[in-house]
């Protein structure tokens, strides 16, 4: 049964809807005032979450049960939780990064110390091998046959000892020639040693008794070239492929030519020479 408003004749399904209409409908309120029926109209407020209207009294109750408000609160708390988790994770990552960096620094320092110790032990062994039972004069060490201080001796050995047996093997032959004729003292002790074959680091004891490095055998290579090993090899090379009747044996030229070319190009690339030398002169 529908209920009718006695002021504006509108129909409503429930008494509560009718009462709400009388209190809130402006046209109905005007009619009520016109007829002299003064009604105290309660003030209504909108819920900021669901936008429904309530009186001040009912709003207090609604605030505790508004579903949209609860959803917003849950969402806000979840966002705060996510932000806190993210912040803690960032702090954890920063601590882990700092820890990893510190570990890397310590590991690098360990490698540096191990390398320094290895070099120290190698230098000590080089000194022992190079200066075993040294001759002394006035309590000072006397080094014999230091070829770096005696370039004339290198020229002499190249002129006297370099032959086609060395030249035919290219840079490997030059390494064997240096090992046989230059890198040992009068007592047969090595005075030029490879302390690090993988990186081709060679060491020798200078005339003052100090250990010097010759990385990639550059110094030794230049000494041999300056002493004339290239020119000497070029003068020997033809004997490798020239027959007794003076004719060139093409097969021999093709076989030995590339090896003799290695010697003439040593200043540009001595990789074969130093690799063979590292094998011969390793500690």
Legacy VTK file of the C-alpha trace (Angstrom):
# vtk DataFile Version 3.0
C-alpha trace
ASCII
DATASET POLYDATA
POINTS 283 float
0.000 0.000 0.000
1.439 3.340 -1.030
1.518 6.312 1.267
0.693 9.777 0.002
2.214 13.065 1.104
-0.549 15.290 2.359
1.257 18.401 1.152
2.311 17.595 -2.395
0.323 14.375 -3.029
3.379 12.310 -3.986
3.261 8.612 -3.203
5.848 6.547 -1.306
6.192 2.872 -0.595
7.301 3.108 3.046
6.741 5.475 5.958
10.459 6.153 6.244
10.643 7.316 2.620
7.680 9.580 3.231
9.274 11.106 6.312
12.558 11.618 4.506
10.666 13.319 1.667
8.936 15.732 3.989
12.194 16.687 5.650
14.301 17.138 2.524
12.106 18.038 -0.477
12.264 21.795 -0.978
8.948 22.087 -2.865
7.173 20.087 -0.214
8.776 22.185 2.503
7.503 25.351 0.806
4.008 23.921 0.725
4.285 22.976 4.348
5.366 26.512 5.299
2.633 27.961 3.074
-0.015 26.031 4.931
1.431 27.219 8.220
2.919 23.898 9.211
6.406 24.698 10.404
8.645 21.662 10.429
12.100 21.596 11.958
14.301 20.351 9.185
17.357 18.452 10.319
20.644 19.300 8.601
22.149 16.506 6.517
25.778 15.824 5.622
27.269 13.721 2.800
29.589 10.817 3.547
32.923 11.669 1.858
33.384 8.029 0.869
29.996 6.772 -0.377
28.324 10.181 -0.923
25.154 9.185 0.958
23.345 11.719 3.159
23.014 11.323 6.899
22.153 13.386 9.906
24.933 14.247 12.277
23.800 11.565 14.647
23.466 8.813 12.062
26.752 9.862 10.418
28.642 8.837 13.570
27.193 5.366 13.274
27.715 5.209 9.520
31.402 6.179 9.829
32.013 2.954 11.718
30.350 0.756 9.119
30.796 2.525 5.766
32.079 -0.164 3.403
33.809 2.260 1.048
35.532 3.955 3.971
36.730 0.589 5.247
37.954 -0.337 1.764
39.863 2.948 1.503
41.375 2.410 4.941
42.441 -1.115 4.038
43.936 0.173 0.794
45.800 2.955 2.627
47.194 0.518 5.183
48.225 -1.883 2.417
50.041 0.933 0.586
51.828 1.907 3.786
52.784 -1.714 4.319
54.085 -2.039 0.736
56.093 1.178 1.088
57.607 -0.023 4.353
58.508 -3.392 2.821
60.052 -1.592 -0.144
62.040 0.710 2.153
63.322 -2.220 4.221
64.234 -4.137 1.046
66.173 -1.122 -0.268
68.024 -0.860 3.036
68.781 -4.570 2.879
70.056 -4.250 -0.708
72.228 -1.267 0.231
73.742 -3.165 3.153
74.334 -6.213 0.930
75.934 -4.024 -1.780
78.231 -2.343 0.741
79.133 -5.738 2.183
79.810 -7.201 -1.281
81.964 -4.188 -2.199
83.936 -4.574 1.010
84.435 -8.280 0.299
85.617 -7.450 -3.242
88.111 -4.929 -1.874
89.423 -7.470 0.616
89.669 -10.141 -2.095
91.553 -7.738 -4.368
93.879 -6.860 -1.500
94.506 -10.557 -0.878
95.356 -11.031 -4.571
97.682 -8.010 -4.429
99.446 -9.352 -1.344
99.732 -12.831 -2.871
101.155 -11.304 -6.056
103.615 -9.172 -4.090
104.671 -12.234 -2.106
105.026 -14.290 -5.286
107.164 -11.601 -6.901
109.288 -11.363 -3.763
109.837 -15.122 -3.708
110.604 -15.141 -7.442
113.088 -12.310 -7.084
114.772 -14.083 -4.205
114.995 -17.279 -6.243
116.326 -15.359 -9.240
119.050 -13.819 -7.088
119.950 -17.222 -5.696
120.136 -18.794 -9.150
122.050 -15.906 -10.698
124.490 -15.253 -7.929
125.309 -18.679 -6.538
128.786 -18.659 -5.119
129.678 -15.217 -6.558
133.267 -14.088 -6.740
134.019 -11.189 -4.410
136.428 -8.310 -4.502
136.684 -6.023 -1.445
133.496 -7.676 -0.071
131.437 -6.496 -3.084
129.599 -8.846 -5.444
131.163 -9.119 -8.850
128.818 -10.096 -11.700
130.400 -11.798 -14.699
129.081 -11.875 -18.246
126.214 -9.402 -17.871
125.382 -9.148 -21.566
123.226 -6.016 -21.209
126.322 -4.128 -20.092
128.449 -5.595 -22.869
126.849 -5.082 -26.326
130.172 -5.796 -28.014
130.081 -9.321 -26.624
126.622 -9.826 -28.168
127.949 -8.709 -31.572
130.890 -11.047 -31.182
128.679 -14.034 -30.280
126.332 -13.324 -33.204
129.231 -13.168 -35.654
130.907 -16.272 -34.253
128.076 -18.561 -33.105
124.959 -17.739 -35.148
124.689 -20.294 -37.955
122.105 -21.729 -40.284
121.057 -24.344 -37.708
119.639 -21.484 -35.636
118.424 -19.347 -38.560
116.449 -22.167 -40.195
114.153 -22.304 -37.152
113.231 -18.592 -37.265
112.488 -16.826 -33.984
112.598 -20.134 -32.108
116.141 -20.590 -33.373
117.084 -17.084 -32.183
115.708 -17.928 -28.733
117.783 -21.123 -28.689
120.864 -19.153 -29.814
120.397 -16.612 -26.990
119.898 -19.414 -24.469
122.984 -21.298 -25.643
125.396 -18.381 -25.968
124.236 -15.318 -24.003
121.989 -16.138 -21.064
124.508 -18.041 -18.929
127.554 -16.914 -17.031
130.983 -18.567 -17.080
129.814 -21.162 -14.538
126.730 -22.116 -16.531
124.300 -20.286 -14.247
121.397 -18.496 -15.908
121.689 -14.688 -15.817
118.354 -14.120 -17.586
115.287 -15.966 -16.252
111.573 -16.061 -17.088
109.767 -15.579 -13.771
106.241 -15.464 -15.249
105.875 -17.583 -18.442
102.164 -16.769 -18.891
102.841 -13.018 -19.133
106.373 -13.328 -20.563
108.060 -11.442 -17.739
111.823 -11.962 -17.705
114.301 -10.844 -15.053
118.036 -10.346 -14.914
120.564 -9.104 -12.405
122.289 -5.919 -13.465
125.908 -5.015 -12.794
124.929 -3.402 -9.480
123.364 -6.629 -8.247
119.762 -5.396 -8.576
116.979 -7.362 -10.250
115.436 -5.740 -13.341
112.412 -6.783 -15.390
112.343 -7.245 -19.145
108.634 -7.493 -19.985
107.958 -9.465 -23.192
111.742 -9.636 -23.711
111.669 -6.226 -25.411
115.066 -5.172 -24.097
116.741 -8.423 -25.122
115.090 -8.292 -28.560
116.316 -4.750 -29.180
119.818 -5.661 -27.988
119.974 -8.554 -30.470
118.687 -6.384 -33.320
121.125 -3.551 -32.480
123.929 -6.108 -32.386
123.128 -7.124 -35.969
121.251 -10.418 -35.686
118.876 -9.410 -38.497
121.666 -8.625 -40.966
123.585 -11.732 -39.969
120.486 -13.907 -40.466
119.865 -12.394 -43.905
123.430 -13.218 -44.933
123.070 -16.801 -43.706
119.571 -17.424 -45.094
120.516 -17.996 -48.779
122.679 -20.953 -47.785
119.511 -22.727 -46.655
118.029 -22.960 -50.143
120.999 -22.512 -52.500
122.472 -25.697 -53.977
126.197 -26.289 -54.525
125.815 -25.342 -58.174
124.427 -21.960 -57.128
120.843 -22.713 -58.132
117.935 -21.978 -55.808
115.952 -24.941 -54.576
112.389 -23.647 -54.708
111.067 -26.269 -52.256
113.701 -25.346 -49.684
113.058 -21.636 -50.250
109.340 -22.154 -49.627
110.122 -24.231 -46.521
112.720 -21.946 -44.893
111.674 -18.538 -46.237
108.850 -17.955 -43.724
111.169 -18.789 -40.811
113.892 -16.370 -41.861
111.203 -13.703 -42.360
110.268 -14.153 -38.690
113.730 -12.932 -37.705
113.615 -9.850 -39.910
110.242 -8.883 -38.394
111.224 -9.417 -34.751
111.170 -5.717 -33.910
107.495 -5.565 -34.929
106.460 -8.922 -33.474
108.694 -11.038 -31.227
105.865 -13.261 -29.877
107.365 -16.538 -31.159
110.806 -15.580 -29.837
109.629 -14.680 -26.324
107.299 -17.701 -26.123
110.162 -20.077 -26.890
112.469 -18.136 -24.591
109.911 -18.435 -21.762
110.052 -22.221 -22.131
113.843 -22.311 -22.149
114.469 -19.819 -19.339
111.610 -20.559 -16.949
112.498 -20.655 -13.250
LINES 1 284
283 0 1 2 3 4 5 6 7 8 9 10 11 12 13 14 15 16 17 18 19 20 21 22 23 24 25 26 27 28 29 30 31 32 33 34 35 36 37 38 39 40 41 42 43 44 45 46 47 48 49 50 51 52 53 54 55 56 57 58 59 60 61 62 63 64 65 66 67 68 69 70 71 72 73 74 75 76 77 78 79 80 81 82 83 84 85 86 87 88 89 90 91 92 93 94 95 96 97 98 99 100 101 102 103 104 105 106 107 108 109 110 111 112 113 114 115 116 117 118 119 120 121 122 123 124 125 126 127 128 129 130 131 132 133 134 135 136 137 138 139 140 141 142 143 144 145 146 147 148 149 150 151 152 153 154 155 156 157 158 159 160 161 162 163 164 165 166 167 168 169 170 171 172 173 174 175 176 177 178 179 180 181 182 183 184 185 186 187 188 189 190 191 192 193 194 195 196 197 198 199 200 201 202 203 204 205 206 207 208 209 210 211 212 213 214 215 216 217 218 219 220 221 222 223 224 225 226 227 228 229 230 231 232 233 234 235 236 237 238 239 240 241 242 243 244 245 246 247 248 249 250 251 252 253 254 255 256 257 258 259 260 261 262 263 264 265 266 267 268 269 270 271 272 273 274 275 276 277 278 279 280 281 282
